[in-house]
Amino acid sequence: GTVAKEVFLCRGSVVIGANFYRRFVAKLKQIIGGHLRILEGIIERAYREATLRMISDAYSKGAAMIINVRYETTCVGRTDRRGNNTSSMMEVFVYGTAVIT
């Protein structure tokens, strides 16, 4: 088998926001119900971009592979008086163990 010479944490993150039109349509969908497909494309791109940034971080330091990858998401922005998030921004953070063989 292959023996790891070195392992280290690699990471990538991105913050995305929806434009006014997409937020408006999403609010309407929340009221009438249904699948929020209009925001899925933005979220999918954020995951992809964060992943590419993590891969770039690992490979720039000589890693041959990344294992044990984890994703975290959080809403970024302000809250109203009741503590509800009123922002339409989201951070996607991905991290994993980079392996140099």
Protein Blocks (a to p, Z undefined) as FASTA:
>chain_A
ZZdfbdcdddddddddddfklmmmmmmmmmnopadfklmmmmmmmmmmmmmmmmmmmmmn
opabdehiacddddeddddfkopafbfbdcdddddddddZZ
